[in-house]
Amino acid sequence: MDPVIIEQLGRAHPLAAHLDDFLTDLANASASAHTRRAYRGDLMQFAAHHGDRSAR
């Protein structure tokens, strides 16, 4: 799993595996490192607001 996902979200986050799969697909499609990093940053921001229902 992507180390940034683990560090920022943890493996137990409901979107962690899906985000990792998406980033892996981008890498397999030969997306540039810049593109993958940009997607990861945007998706991490989105995921930070999803999954923590106890805070609401």
Secondary structure, DSSP 4 states (H G I P E B T S, - for coil): --HHHHHHT-TTSTTHHHHHHHHHHHHHTT--HHHHHHHHHHHHHHHHTSS-GGG-
